[in-house]
Amino acid sequence: MARLVVVMIGVLTTIGVIMIFARAGRQETAINRGLSWIGRAIEGLFTAALCAVIGGALLYAGGSYFDDGLGTVVGVLGGLLLFPVFFIRSLRSGSKPTTVTLPPRTPTEPVSNKIRTGSAQSRWFFLRRASFRPDPDRELEAAWEKAIIEADEIASEIAIARRSCRKFLNAAAHRELDGDAIDWAVFIRKHVPNLIEGFFQRCRLRPGERAEAMDALADSLQRIGAEADRRTARQGSETADTFDITREHIRRRTARDPFS
């Protein structure tokens, strides 16, 4: 009897250790499946043994030769077999995955709709993008400054041409419908920085021609400045006011095409 109790306690201890490792190894899918299969097999064996013991106890109880000592063994054995069955079932039920119901996702609004409706994000985006657009006058002023510093031998000629161009651009800003003024303003903003940058490239590639390139730069800038002064003076001496300029602009835009 004592040996049987010791054996059953050892078996229960082994089962407990196996199931503890099964719980600890849940994250390992293959090991978890193997230990779960072993647990099912052990549960089946103990269930079959429990049924056999209960059946045998009933047979012995129905017979006249039922012994008190044997009844005690059957009762203890049945209780010991009943414990691992419920123990394994509790572990298996605790290892079942928990199903979590998530709330339905709220459909997000497309970016195009946000821009179309004028959201704060879209307005900020367009304002930031507009702030990074290059300023032609800023590039022009940077080119003038670089030329005066690097080509200091002709700094006076550069300063005179710069003053003439700046005066013309200020006057052209108030003549938005004057096509000639707009064209010459675009010419100054585009070609003066290109001319100055080309001068520095020539000096880097052919340092021996620096003096000749500097004279050519001074001549070109003086020509641009003189033309700017001439156009500024012409704008000041013209009797045409804003009304006449606007009427001329409308006449050109509404002129009938002879081929239409």
Secondary structure, DSSP 4 states (H G I P E B T S, - for coil): -HHHHHHHHHHHHHHHHHHHHHHHTTTSHHHHHHHHHHHHHHHHHHHHHHHHHHHHHHHHHHSTT--HHHHHHHHHHHHHHHHHHHHHHHHHHHTSPPP-PPPPPPPPPPHHHHHHHT-HHHHHHHHHHHHTSPPHHHHHHHHHHHHHHHTGGGHHHHHHHHHHHHHHHHHHTT-TT-HHHHHHHHHHHHHHHHHHHHHHHHHHH-GGGHHHHHHHHHHHHHHHHHHHHHHHHHHHH----HHHHHHHHHHHHTPPPTT-
